[in-house]
Amino acid sequence: MSEPTPEASAGPQESTAQDLSAAEASKSLLQQMEELLATVTANLAGLGADLQASSTRVTGTADDERDPGAHR
């Protein structure tokens, strides 16, 4: 005959407490991921704005500087 496993011997109150702890841990992880996503989104928006600002400053001579042998 098999012996009862620790999970089987746990009372209903203990398993409910474990379920709540797991739910709290998952919620905490979800909150952390949402905050991380918001930070990354803000950083990407800032980089996009920087890129657009730098592209508006580029003049027509930038092509000549990148490939000086193109007009020879």
PDB file of N, CA, C, O and CB in Angstrom:
ATOM      1  N   MET A   1       0.830  -1.180   0.000  1.00  0.00           N
ATOM      2  CA  MET A   1       0.000   0.000   0.000  1.00  0.00           C
ATOM      3  C   MET A   1       0.869   1.235   0.000  1.00  0.00           C
ATOM      4  O   MET A   1       1.949   1.257   0.591  1.00  0.00           O
ATOM      5  CB  MET A   1      -0.941   0.002   1.195  1.00  0.00           C
ATOM      6  N   SER A   2       0.391   2.248  -0.661  1.00  0.00           N
ATOM      7  CA  SER A   2       1.189   3.471  -0.752  1.00  0.00           C
ATOM      8  C   SER A   2       0.911   4.380   0.423  1.00  0.00           C
ATOM      9  O   SER A   2      -0.192   4.407   0.969  1.00  0.00           O
ATOM     10  CB  SER A   2       0.906   4.205  -2.060  1.00  0.00           C
ATOM     11  N   GLU A   3       1.944   5.131   0.804  1.00  0.00           N
ATOM     12  CA  GLU A   3       1.786   6.076   1.897  1.00  0.00           C
ATOM     13  C   GLU A   3       1.241   7.389   1.351  1.00  0.00           C
ATOM     14  O   GLU A   3       1.488   7.726   0.193  1.00  0.00           O
ATOM     15  CB  GLU A   3       3.128   6.301   2.633  1.00  0.00           C
ATOM     16  N   PRO A   4       0.510   8.126   2.161  1.00  0.00           N
ATOM     17  CA  PRO A   4      -0.032   9.411   1.686  1.00  0.00           C
ATOM     18  C   PRO A   4       1.092  10.389   1.381  1.00  0.00           C
ATOM     19  O   PRO A   4       2.078  10.469   2.114  1.00  0.00           O
ATOM     20  CB  PRO A   4      -0.990  10.019   2.732  1.00  0.00           C
ATOM     21  N   THR A   5       0.936  11.113   0.318  1.00  0.00           N
ATOM     22  CA  THR A   5       1.920  12.126  -0.057  1.00  0.00           C
ATOM     23  C   THR A   5       1.708  13.366   0.787  1.00  0.00           C
ATOM     24  O   THR A   5       0.620  13.550   1.333  1.00  0.00           O
ATOM     25  CB  THR A   5       1.826  12.468  -1.562  1.00  0.00           C
ATOM     26  N   PRO A   6       2.714  14.226   0.913  1.00  0.00           N
ATOM     27  CA  PRO A   6       2.540  15.450   1.701  1.00  0.00           C
ATOM     28  C   PRO A   6       1.389  16.312   1.197  1.00  0.00           C
ATOM     29  O   PRO A   6       0.705  16.961   1.988  1.00  0.00           O
ATOM     30  CB  PRO A   6       3.818  16.258   1.690  1.00  0.00           C
ATOM     31  N   GLU A   7       1.175  16.321  -0.107  1.00  0.00           N
ATOM     32  CA  GLU A   7       0.083  17.115  -0.654  1.00  0.00           C
ATOM     33  C   GLU A   7      -1.269  16.546  -0.223  1.00  0.00           C
ATOM     34  O   GLU A   7      -2.207  17.291   0.061  1.00  0.00           O
ATOM     35  CB  GLU A   7       0.177  17.169  -2.184  1.00  0.00           C
ATOM     36  N   ALA A   8      -1.355  15.217  -0.180  1.00  0.00           N
ATOM     37  CA  ALA A   8      -2.613  14.584   0.177  1.00  0.00           C
ATOM     38  C   ALA A   8      -2.916  14.767   1.658  1.00  0.00           C
ATOM     39  O   ALA A   8      -4.082  14.827   2.050  1.00  0.00           O
ATOM     40  CB  ALA A   8      -2.579  13.104  -0.175  1.00  0.00           C
ATOM     41  N   SER A   9      -1.873  14.855   2.487  1.00  0.00           N
ATOM     42  CA  SER A   9      -2.101  15.002   3.918  1.00  0.00           C
ATOM     43  C   SER A   9      -2.350  16.448   4.320  1.00  0.00           C
ATOM     44  O   SER A   9      -2.763  16.703   5.452  1.00  0.00           O
ATOM     45  CB  SER A   9      -0.924  14.460   4.683  1.00  0.00           C
ATOM     46  N   ALA A  10      -2.112  17.393   3.430  1.00  0.00           N
ATOM     47  CA  ALA A  10      -2.347  18.807   3.746  1.00  0.00           C
ATOM     48  C   ALA A  10      -3.841  19.052   3.844  1.00  0.00           C
ATOM     49  O   ALA A  10      -4.626  18.566   3.029  1.00  0.00           O
ATOM     50  CB  ALA A  10      -1.709  19.738   2.676  1.00  0.00           C
ATOM     51  N   GLY A  11      -4.213  19.811   4.854  1.00  0.00           N
ATOM     52  CA  GLY A  11      -5.625  20.121   5.048  1.00  0.00           C
ATOM     53  C   GLY A  11      -6.093  21.152   4.046  1.00  0.00           C
ATOM     54  O   GLY A  11      -5.275  21.747   3.344  1.00  0.00           O
ATOM     55  N   PRO A  12      -7.395  21.373   3.965  1.00  0.00           N
ATOM     56  CA  PRO A  12      -7.947  22.340   3.018  1.00  0.00           C
ATOM     57  C   PRO A  12      -7.435  23.756   3.262  1.00  0.00           C
ATOM     58  O   PRO A  12      -7.260  24.518   2.311  1.00  0.00           O
ATOM     59  CB  PRO A  12      -9.457  22.327   3.092  1.00  0.00           C
ATOM     60  N   GLN A  13      -7.194  24.117   4.510  1.00  0.00           N
ATOM     61  CA  GLN A  13      -6.708  25.460   4.804  1.00  0.00           C
ATOM     62  C   GLN A  13      -5.290  25.652   4.285  1.00  0.00           C
ATOM     63  O   GLN A  13      -4.954  26.728   3.789  1.00  0.00           O
ATOM     64  CB  GLN A  13      -6.759  25.729   6.307  1.00  0.00           C
ATOM     65  N   GLU A  14      -4.455  24.624   4.392  1.00  0.00           N
ATOM     66  CA  GLU A  14      -3.067  24.719   3.932  1.00  0.00           C
ATOM     67  C   GLU A  14      -3.000  24.853   2.412  1.00  0.00           C
ATOM     68  O   GLU A  14      -2.230  25.663   1.895  1.00  0.00           O
ATOM     69  CB  GLU A  14      -2.268  23.490   4.388  1.00  0.00           C
ATOM     70  N   SER A  15      -3.794  24.071   1.699  1.00  0.00           N
ATOM     71  CA  SER A  15      -3.766  24.146   0.239  1.00  0.00           C
ATOM     72  C   SER A  15      -4.309  25.484  -0.248  1.00  0.00           C
ATOM     73  O   SER A  15      -3.816  26.019  -1.241  1.00  0.00           O
ATOM     74  CB  SER A  15      -4.574  22.995  -0.373  1.00  0.00           C
ATOM     75  N   THR A  16      -5.308  26.034   0.425  1.00  0.00           N
ATOM     76  CA  THR A  16      -5.835  27.346   0.058  1.00  0.00           C
ATOM     77  C   THR A  16      -4.784  28.423   0.278  1.00  0.00           C
ATOM     78  O   THR A  16      -4.653  29.339  -0.534  1.00  0.00           O
ATOM     79  CB  THR A  16      -7.101  27.666   0.865  1.00  0.00           C
ATOM     80  N   ALA A  17      -4.043  28.320   1.362  1.00  0.00           N
ATOM     81  CA  ALA A  17      -2.969  29.281   1.643  1.00  0.00           C
ATOM     82  C   ALA A  17      -1.893  29.191   0.572  1.00  0.00           C
ATOM     83  O   ALA A  17      -1.348  30.213   0.156  1.00  0.00           O
ATOM     84  CB  ALA A  17      -2.357  29.029   3.040  1.00  0.00           C
ATOM     85  N   GLN A  18      -1.579  27.976   0.121  1.00  0.00           N
ATOM     86  CA  GLN A  18      -0.578  27.808  -0.936  1.00  0.00           C
ATOM     87  C   GLN A  18      -1.075  28.405  -2.246  1.00  0.00           C
ATOM     88  O   GLN A  18      -0.310  29.038  -2.973  1.00  0.00           O
ATOM     89  CB  GLN A  18      -0.237  26.320  -1.127  1.00  0.00           C
ATOM     90  N   ASP A  19      -2.356  28.204  -2.548  1.00  0.00           N
ATOM     91  CA  ASP A  19      -2.937  28.761  -3.767  1.00  0.00           C
ATOM     92  C   ASP A  19      -2.902  30.286  -3.731  1.00  0.00           C
ATOM     93  O   ASP A  19      -2.597  30.917  -4.743  1.00  0.00           O
ATOM     94  CB  ASP A  19      -4.381  28.266  -3.950  1.00  0.00           C
ATOM     95  N   LEU A  20      -3.211  30.887  -2.579  1.00  0.00           N
ATOM     96  CA  LEU A  20      -3.181  32.346  -2.458  1.00  0.00           C
ATOM     97  C   LEU A  20      -1.758  32.866  -2.610  1.00  0.00           C
ATOM     98  O   LEU A  20      -1.540  33.892  -3.255  1.00  0.00           O
ATOM     99  CB  LEU A  20      -3.767  32.790  -1.106  1.00  0.00           C
ATOM    100  N   SER A  21      -0.793  32.175  -2.027  1.00  0.00           N
ATOM    101  CA  SER A  21       0.599  32.593  -2.161  1.00  0.00           C
ATOM    102  C   SER A  21       1.040  32.540  -3.618  1.00  0.00           C
ATOM    103  O   SER A  21       1.739  33.437  -4.090  1.00  0.00           O
ATOM    104  CB  SER A  21       1.512  31.712  -1.298  1.00  0.00           C
ATOM    105  N   ALA A  22       0.639  31.505  -4.325  1.00  0.00           N
ATOM    106  CA  ALA A  22       0.983  31.381  -5.737  1.00  0.00           C
ATOM    107  C   ALA A  22       0.318  32.484  -6.548  1.00  0.00           C
ATOM    108  O   ALA A  22       0.929  33.042  -7.459  1.00  0.00           O
ATOM    109  CB  ALA A  22       0.572  30.002  -6.275  1.00  0.00           C
ATOM    110  N   ALA A  23      -0.933  32.801  -6.221  1.00  0.00           N
ATOM    111  CA  ALA A  23      -1.645  33.866  -6.931  1.00  0.00           C
ATOM    112  C   ALA A  23      -0.987  35.219  -6.671  1.00  0.00           C
ATOM    113  O   ALA A  23      -0.859  36.034  -7.584  1.00  0.00           O
ATOM    114  CB  ALA A  23      -3.125  33.904  -6.505  1.00  0.00           C
ATOM    115  N   GLU A  24      -0.571  35.458  -5.425  1.00  0.00           N
ATOM    116  CA  GLU A  24       0.102  36.714  -5.100  1.00  0.00           C
ATOM    117  C   GLU A  24       1.439  36.811  -5.823  1.00  0.00           C
ATOM    118  O   GLU A  24       1.805  37.881  -6.310  1.00  0.00           O
ATOM    119  CB  GLU A  24       0.309  36.837  -3.583  1.00  0.00           C
ATOM    120  N   ALA A  25       2.172  35.700  -5.898  1.00  0.00           N
ATOM    121  CA  ALA A  25       3.457  35.699  -6.592  1.00  0.00           C
ATOM    122  C   ALA A  25       3.251  35.965  -8.073  1.00  0.00           C
ATOM    123  O   ALA A  25       4.015  36.716  -8.681  1.00  0.00           O
ATOM    124  CB  ALA A  25       4.190  34.363  -6.384  1.00  0.00           C
ATOM    125  N   SER A  26       2.223  35.355  -8.662  1.00  0.00           N
ATOM    126  CA  SER A  26       1.944  35.572 -10.081  1.00  0.00           C
ATOM    127  C   SER A  26       1.527  37.017 -10.336  1.00  0.00           C
ATOM    128  O   SER A  26       1.949  37.621 -11.322  1.00  0.00           O
ATOM    129  CB  SER A  26       0.848  34.610 -10.566  1.00  0.00           C
ATOM    130  N   LYS A  27       0.716  37.563  -9.467  1.00  0.00           N
ATOM    131  CA  LYS A  27       0.270  38.946  -9.617  1.00  0.00           C
ATOM    132  C   LYS A  27       1.462  39.874  -9.513  1.00  0.00           C
ATOM    133  O   LYS A  27       1.568  40.836 -10.274  1.00  0.00           O
ATOM    134  CB  LYS A  27      -0.794  39.309  -8.555  1.00  0.00           C
ATOM    135  N   SER A  28       2.343  39.603  -8.602  1.00  0.00           N
ATOM    136  CA  SER A  28       3.539  40.412  -8.436  1.00  0.00           C
ATOM    137  C   SER A  28       4.395  40.338  -9.700  1.00  0.00           C
ATOM    138  O   SER A  28       4.906  41.356 -10.165  1.00  0.00           O
ATOM    139  CB  SER A  28       4.343  39.950  -7.203  1.00  0.00           C
ATOM    140  N   LEU A  29       4.549  39.150 -10.249  1.00  0.00           N
ATOM    141  CA  LEU A  29       5.320  38.987 -11.471  1.00  0.00           C
ATOM    142  C   LEU A  29       4.651  39.723 -12.626  1.00  0.00           C
ATOM    143  O   LEU A  29       5.331  40.358 -13.433  1.00  0.00           O
ATOM    144  CB  LEU A  29       5.485  37.501 -11.808  1.00  0.00           C
ATOM    145  N   LEU A  30       3.340  39.644 -12.711  1.00  0.00           N
ATOM    146  CA  LEU A  30       2.604  40.347 -13.758  1.00  0.00           C
ATOM    147  C   LEU A  30       2.810  41.852 -13.632  1.00  0.00           C
ATOM    148  O   LEU A  30       3.036  42.539 -14.629  1.00  0.00           O
ATOM    149  CB  LEU A  30       1.104  40.003 -13.691  1.00  0.00           C
ATOM    150  N   GLN A  31       2.731  42.360 -12.410  1.00  0.00           N
ATOM    151  CA  GLN A  31       2.955  43.789 -12.195  1.00  0.00           C
ATOM    152  C   GLN A  31       4.369  44.182 -12.605  1.00  0.00           C
ATOM    153  O   GLN A  31       4.573  45.227 -13.223  1.00  0.00           O
ATOM    154  CB  GLN A  31       2.708  44.157 -10.725  1.00  0.00           C
ATOM    155  N   GLN A  32       5.343  43.348 -12.262  1.00  0.00           N
ATOM    156  CA  GLN A  32       6.725  43.631 -12.637  1.00  0.00           C
ATOM    157  C   GLN A  32       6.887  43.657 -14.146  1.00  0.00           C
ATOM    158  O   GLN A  32       7.582  44.521 -14.680  1.00  0.00           O
ATOM    159  CB  GLN A  32       7.665  42.598 -12.028  1.00  0.00           C
ATOM    160  N   MET A  33       6.258  42.726 -14.835  1.00  0.00           N
ATOM    161  CA  MET A  33       6.351  42.674 -16.297  1.00  0.00           C
ATOM    162  C   MET A  33       5.669  43.883 -16.936  1.00  0.00           C
ATOM    163  O   MET A  33       6.168  44.421 -17.924  1.00  0.00           O
ATOM    164  CB  MET A  33       5.722  41.375 -16.827  1.00  0.00           C
ATOM    165  N   GLU A  34       4.535  44.313 -16.382  1.00  0.00           N
ATOM    166  CA  GLU A  34       3.851  45.495 -16.900  1.00  0.00           C
ATOM    167  C   GLU A  34       4.712  46.740 -16.721  1.00  0.00           C
ATOM    168  O   GLU A  34       4.781  47.584 -17.615  1.00  0.00           O
ATOM    169  CB  GLU A  34       2.499  45.681 -16.201  1.00  0.00           C
ATOM    170  N   GLU A  35       5.371  46.856 -15.565  1.00  0.00           N
ATOM    171  CA  GLU A  35       6.247  48.000 -15.328  1.00  0.00           C
ATOM    172  C   GLU A  35       7.443  47.974 -16.275  1.00  0.00           C
ATOM    173  O   GLU A  35       7.855  49.010 -16.797  1.00  0.00           O
ATOM    174  CB  GLU A  35       6.726  48.014 -13.870  1.00  0.00           C
ATOM    175  N   LEU A  36       7.994  46.784 -16.490  1.00  0.00           N
ATOM    176  CA  LEU A  36       9.120  46.647 -17.414  1.00  0.00           C
ATOM    177  C   LEU A  36       8.708  47.020 -18.830  1.00  0.00           C
ATOM    178  O   LEU A  36       9.441  47.720 -19.528  1.00  0.00           O
ATOM    179  CB  LEU A  36       9.668  45.216 -17.385  1.00  0.00           C
ATOM    180  N   LEU A  37       7.546  46.558 -19.254  1.00  0.00           N
ATOM    181  CA  LEU A  37       7.039  46.885 -20.587  1.00  0.00           C
ATOM    182  C   LEU A  37       6.816  48.380 -20.748  1.00  0.00           C
ATOM    183  O   LEU A  37       7.125  48.946 -21.797  1.00  0.00           O
ATOM    184  CB  LEU A  37       5.741  46.136 -20.859  1.00  0.00           C
ATOM    185  N   ALA A  38       6.282  49.024 -19.715  1.00  0.00           N
ATOM    186  CA  ALA A  38       6.061  50.470 -19.765  1.00  0.00           C
ATOM    187  C   ALA A  38       7.394  51.211 -19.873  1.00  0.00           C
ATOM    188  O   ALA A  38       7.500  52.190 -20.611  1.00  0.00           O
ATOM    189  CB  ALA A  38       5.284  50.944 -18.516  1.00  0.00           C
ATOM    190  N   THR A  39       8.411  50.749 -19.140  1.00  0.00           N
ATOM    191  CA  THR A  39       9.727  51.375 -19.199  1.00  0.00           C
ATOM    192  C   THR A  39      10.350  51.213 -20.580  1.00  0.00           C
ATOM    193  O   THR A  39      10.886  52.170 -21.138  1.00  0.00           O
ATOM    194  CB  THR A  39      10.647  50.781 -18.136  1.00  0.00           C
ATOM    195  N   VAL A  40      10.281  50.019 -21.123  1.00  0.00           N
ATOM    196  CA  VAL A  40      10.843  49.762 -22.453  1.00  0.00           C
ATOM    197  C   VAL A  40      10.122  50.592 -23.509  1.00  0.00           C
ATOM    198  O   VAL A  40      10.755  51.147 -24.407  1.00  0.00           O
ATOM    199  CB  VAL A  40      10.751  48.264 -22.802  1.00  0.00           C
ATOM    200  N   THR A  41       8.808  50.676 -23.403  1.00  0.00           N
ATOM    201  CA  THR A  41       8.021  51.477 -24.351  1.00  0.00           C
ATOM    202  C   THR A  41       8.422  52.943 -24.287  1.00  0.00           C
ATOM    203  O   THR A  41       8.565  53.597 -25.320  1.00  0.00           O
ATOM    204  CB  THR A  41       6.516  51.331 -24.064  1.00  0.00           C
ATOM    205  N   ALA A  42       8.602  53.457 -23.084  1.00  0.00           N
ATOM    206  CA  ALA A  42       9.018  54.857 -22.927  1.00  0.00           C
ATOM    207  C   ALA A  42      10.416  55.075 -23.505  1.00  0.00           C
ATOM    208  O   ALA A  42      10.672  56.090 -24.153  1.00  0.00           O
ATOM    209  CB  ALA A  42       8.990  55.265 -21.437  1.00  0.00           C
ATOM    210  N   ASN A  43      11.314  54.125 -23.272  1.00  0.00           N
ATOM    211  CA  ASN A  43      12.666  54.244 -23.819  1.00  0.00           C
ATOM    212  C   ASN A  43      12.654  54.208 -25.337  1.00  0.00           C
ATOM    213  O   ASN A  43      13.366  54.977 -25.982  1.00  0.00           O
ATOM    214  CB  ASN A  43      13.557  53.133 -23.282  1.00  0.00           C
ATOM    215  N   LEU A  44      11.857  53.328 -25.909  1.00  0.00           N
ATOM    216  CA  LEU A  44      11.768  53.248 -27.370  1.00  0.00           C
ATOM    217  C   LEU A  44      11.167  54.520 -27.955  1.00  0.00           C
ATOM    218  O   LEU A  44      11.598  54.984 -29.011  1.00  0.00           O
ATOM    219  CB  LEU A  44      10.933  52.034 -27.791  1.00  0.00           C
ATOM    220  N   ALA A  45      10.173  55.084 -27.274  1.00  0.00           N
ATOM    221  CA  ALA A  45       9.573  56.333 -27.742  1.00  0.00           C
ATOM    222  C   ALA A  45      10.611  57.448 -27.723  1.00  0.00           C
ATOM    223  O   ALA A  45      10.673  58.255 -28.650  1.00  0.00           O
ATOM    224  CB  ALA A  45       8.352  56.716 -26.873  1.00  0.00           C
ATOM    225  N   GLY A  46      11.421  57.494 -26.678  1.00  0.00           N
ATOM    226  CA  GLY A  46      12.486  58.495 -26.589  1.00  0.00           C
ATOM    227  C   GLY A  46      13.524  58.308 -27.675  1.00  0.00           C
ATOM    228  O   GLY A  46      13.988  59.283 -28.267  1.00  0.00           O
ATOM    229  N   LEU A  47      13.896  57.058 -27.946  1.00  0.00           N
ATOM    230  CA  LEU A  47      14.869  56.786 -29.010  1.00  0.00           C
ATOM    231  C   LEU A  47      14.299  57.157 -30.376  1.00  0.00           C
ATOM    232  O   LEU A  47      15.011  57.681 -31.233  1.00  0.00           O
ATOM    233  CB  LEU A  47      15.283  55.303 -28.997  1.00  0.00           C
ATOM    234  N   GLY A  48      13.004  56.881 -30.572  1.00  0.00           N
ATOM    235  CA  GLY A  48      12.360  57.242 -31.838  1.00  0.00           C
ATOM    236  C   GLY A  48      12.353  58.750 -32.039  1.00  0.00           C
ATOM    237  O   GLY A  48      12.591  59.238 -33.143  1.00  0.00           O
ATOM    238  N   ALA A  49      12.081  59.477 -30.975  1.00  0.00           N
ATOM    239  CA  ALA A  49      12.082  60.938 -31.062  1.00  0.00           C
ATOM    240  C   ALA A  49      13.497  61.448 -31.347  1.00  0.00           C
ATOM    241  O   ALA A  49      13.675  62.368 -32.144  1.00  0.00           O
ATOM    242  CB  ALA A  49      11.535  61.564 -29.754  1.00  0.00           C
ATOM    243  N   ASP A  50      14.495  60.857 -30.702  1.00  0.00           N
ATOM    244  CA  ASP A  50      15.886  61.252 -30.954  1.00  0.00           C
ATOM    245  C   ASP A  50      16.279  60.962 -32.401  1.00  0.00           C
ATOM    246  O   ASP A  50      16.949  61.770 -33.043  1.00  0.00           O
ATOM    247  CB  ASP A  50      16.838  60.518 -29.990  1.00  0.00           C
ATOM    248  N   LEU A  51      15.863  59.821 -32.899  1.00  0.00           N
ATOM    249  CA  LEU A  51      16.185  59.445 -34.274  1.00  0.00           C
ATOM    250  C   LEU A  51      15.535  60.408 -35.268  1.00  0.00           C
ATOM    251  O   LEU A  51      16.172  60.828 -36.234  1.00  0.00           O
ATOM    252  CB  LEU A  51      15.730  58.004 -34.555  1.00  0.00           C
ATOM    253  N   GLN A  52      14.276  60.755 -35.034  1.00  0.00           N
ATOM    254  CA  GLN A  52      13.602  61.692 -35.926  1.00  0.00           C
ATOM    255  C   GLN A  52      14.250  63.066 -35.868  1.00  0.00           C
ATOM    256  O   GLN A  52      14.394  63.724 -36.898  1.00  0.00           O
ATOM    257  CB  GLN A  52      12.122  61.796 -35.570  1.00  0.00           C
ATOM    258  N   ALA A  53      14.643  63.505 -34.684  1.00  0.00           N
ATOM    259  CA  ALA A  53      15.283  64.808 -34.539  1.00  0.00           C
ATOM    260  C   ALA A  53      16.631  64.823 -35.248  1.00  0.00           C
ATOM    261  O   ALA A  53      16.991  65.819 -35.876  1.00  0.00           O
ATOM    262  CB  ALA A  53      15.459  65.161 -33.055  1.00  0.00           C
ATOM    263  N   SER A  54      17.374  63.732 -35.154  1.00  0.00           N
ATOM    264  CA  SER A  54      18.680  63.699 -35.808  1.00  0.00           C
ATOM    265  C   SER A  54      18.537  63.603 -37.328  1.00  0.00           C
ATOM    266  O   SER A  54      19.378  64.127 -38.059  1.00  0.00           O
ATOM    267  CB  SER A  54      19.507  62.519 -35.282  1.00  0.00           C
ATOM    268  N   SER A  55      17.493  62.946 -37.809  1.00  0.00           N
ATOM    269  CA  SER A  55      17.310  62.834 -39.260  1.00  0.00           C
ATOM    270  C   SER A  55      16.879  64.163 -39.866  1.00  0.00           C
ATOM    271  O   SER A  55      17.155  64.412 -41.040  1.00  0.00           O
ATOM    272  CB  SER A  55      16.276  61.752 -39.586  1.00  0.00           C
ATOM    273  N   THR A  56      16.220  65.011 -39.114  1.00  0.00           N
ATOM    274  CA  THR A  56      15.833  66.321 -39.647  1.00  0.00           C
ATOM    275  C   THR A  56      17.030  67.255 -39.713  1.00  0.00           C
ATOM    276  O   THR A  56      17.008  68.230 -40.465  1.00  0.00           O
ATOM    277  CB  THR A  56      14.725  66.948 -38.790  1.00  0.00           C
ATOM    278  N   ARG A  57      18.079  66.977 -38.938  1.00  0.00           N
ATOM    279  CA  ARG A  57      19.282  67.809 -38.960  1.00  0.00           C
ATOM    280  C   ARG A  57      20.235  67.418 -40.080  1.00  0.00           C
ATOM    281  O   ARG A  57      21.155  68.169 -40.403  1.00  0.00           O
ATOM    282  CB  ARG A  57      19.997  67.719 -37.631  1.00  0.00           C
ATOM    283  N   VAL A  58      20.025  66.265 -40.666  1.00  0.00           N
ATOM    284  CA  VAL A  58      20.916  65.789 -41.726  1.00  0.00           C
ATOM    285  C   VAL A  58      20.685  66.624 -42.986  1.00  0.00           C
ATOM    286  O   VAL A  58      19.546  66.859 -43.389  1.00  0.00           O
ATOM    287  CB  VAL A  58      20.683  64.270 -42.016  1.00  0.00           C
ATOM    288  N   THR A  59      21.768  67.062 -43.590  1.00  0.00           N
ATOM    289  CA  THR A  59      21.665  67.847 -44.828  1.00  0.00           C
ATOM    290  C   THR A  59      21.949  66.970 -46.034  1.00  0.00           C
ATOM    291  O   THR A  59      22.243  65.785 -45.877  1.00  0.00           O
ATOM    292  CB  THR A  59      22.637  69.043 -44.801  1.00  0.00           C
ATOM    293  N   GLY A  60      21.869  67.518 -47.210  1.00  0.00           N
ATOM    294  CA  GLY A  60      22.127  66.782 -48.438  1.00  0.00           C
ATOM    295  C   GLY A  60      23.574  66.347 -48.569  1.00  0.00           C
ATOM    296  O   GLY A  60      23.857  65.443 -49.354  1.00  0.00           O
ATOM    297  N   THR A  61      24.489  66.936 -47.849  1.00  0.00           N
ATOM    298  CA  THR A  61      25.901  66.566 -47.958  1.00  0.00           C
ATOM    299  C   THR A  61      26.208  65.285 -47.193  1.00  0.00           C
ATOM    300  O   THR A  61      27.312  64.754 -47.318  1.00  0.00           O
ATOM    301  CB  THR A  61      26.782  67.698 -47.444  1.00  0.00           C
ATOM    302  N   ALA A  62      25.287  64.785 -46.422  1.00  0.00           N
ATOM    303  CA  ALA A  62      25.528  63.568 -45.644  1.00  0.00           C
ATOM    304  C   ALA A  62      25.765  62.380 -46.561  1.00  0.00           C
ATOM    305  O   ALA A  62      26.569  61.510 -46.228  1.00  0.00           O
ATOM    306  CB  ALA A  62      24.349  63.283 -44.707  1.00  0.00           C
ATOM    307  N   ASP A  63      25.088  62.314 -47.712  1.00  0.00           N
ATOM    308  CA  ASP A  63      25.298  61.215 -48.645  1.00  0.00           C
ATOM    309  C   ASP A  63      26.722  61.242 -49.198  1.00  0.00           C
ATOM    310  O   ASP A  63      27.335  60.188 -49.366  1.00  0.00           O
ATOM    311  CB  ASP A  63      24.279  61.282 -49.790  1.00  0.00           C
ATOM    312  N   ASP A  64      27.250  62.417 -49.481  1.00  0.00           N
ATOM    313  CA  ASP A  64      28.602  62.540 -49.999  1.00  0.00           C
ATOM    314  C   ASP A  64      29.626  62.115 -48.957  1.00  0.00           C
ATOM    315  O   ASP A  64      30.656  61.538 -49.306  1.00  0.00           O
ATOM    316  CB  ASP A  64      28.869  63.970 -50.450  1.00  0.00           C
ATOM    317  N   GLU A  65      29.366  62.387 -47.706  1.00  0.00           N
ATOM    318  CA  GLU A  65      30.292  62.027 -46.638  1.00  0.00           C
ATOM    319  C   GLU A  65      30.329  60.517 -46.419  1.00  0.00           C
ATOM    320  O   GLU A  65      31.378  59.974 -46.071  1.00  0.00           O
ATOM    321  CB  GLU A  65      29.903  62.734 -45.344  1.00  0.00           C
ATOM    322  N   ARG A  66      29.220  59.840 -46.614  1.00  0.00           N
ATOM    323  CA  ARG A  66      29.178  58.390 -46.390  1.00  0.00           C
ATOM    324  C   ARG A  66      29.852  57.628 -47.526  1.00  0.00           C
ATOM    325  O   ARG A  66      30.492  56.606 -47.275  1.00  0.00           O
ATOM    326  CB  ARG A  66      27.731  57.918 -46.236  1.00  0.00           C
ATOM    327  N   ASP A  67      29.728  58.088 -48.754  1.00  0.00           N
ATOM    328  CA  ASP A  67      30.287  57.376 -49.897  1.00  0.00           C
ATOM    329  C   ASP A  67      30.979  58.380 -50.816  1.00  0.00           C
ATOM    330  O   ASP A  67      30.437  58.755 -51.856  1.00  0.00           O
ATOM    331  CB  ASP A  67      29.180  56.591 -50.664  1.00  0.00           C
ATOM    332  N   PRO A  68      32.184  58.816 -50.427  1.00  0.00           N
ATOM    333  CA  PRO A  68      32.864  59.850 -51.219  1.00  0.00           C
ATOM    334  C   PRO A  68      33.231  59.399 -52.628  1.00  0.00           C
ATOM    335  O   PRO A  68      33.388  60.247 -53.506  1.00  0.00           O
ATOM    336  CB  PRO A  68      34.109  60.292 -50.508  1.00  0.00           C
ATOM    337  N   GLY A  69      33.373  58.100 -52.881  1.00  0.00           N
ATOM    338  CA  GLY A  69      33.755  57.633 -54.218  1.00  0.00           C
ATOM    339  C   GLY A  69      32.600  57.460 -55.157  1.00  0.00           C
ATOM    340  O   GLY A  69      32.817  57.079 -56.307  1.00  0.00           O
ATOM    341  N   ALA A  70      31.402  57.714 -54.744  1.00  0.00           N
ATOM    342  CA  ALA A  70      30.219  57.484 -55.562  1.00  0.00           C
ATOM    343  C   ALA A  70      30.126  58.451 -56.744  1.00  0.00           C
ATOM    344  O   ALA A  70      29.521  58.115 -57.762  1.00  0.00           O
ATOM    345  CB  ALA A  70      28.977  57.600 -54.709  1.00  0.00           C
ATOM    346  N   HIS A  71      30.706  59.630 -56.630  1.00  0.00           N
ATOM    347  CA  HIS A  71      30.588  60.637 -57.699  1.00  0.00           C
ATOM    348  C   HIS A  71      31.824  60.698 -58.580  1.00  0.00           C
ATOM    349  O   HIS A  71      31.946  61.624 -59.382  1.00  0.00           O
ATOM    350  CB  HIS A  71      30.332  62.006 -57.100  1.00  0.00           C
ATOM    351  N   ARG A  72      32.729  59.766 -58.467  1.00  0.00           N
ATOM    352  CA  ARG A  72      33.959  59.792 -59.273  1.00  0.00           C
ATOM    353  C   ARG A  72      33.800  59.110 -60.578  1.00  0.00           C
ATOM    354  O   ARG A  72      34.746  59.050 -61.363  1.00  0.00           O
ATOM    355  CB  ARG A  72      35.083  59.166 -58.539  1.00  0.00           C
TER     356      ARG A  72
END
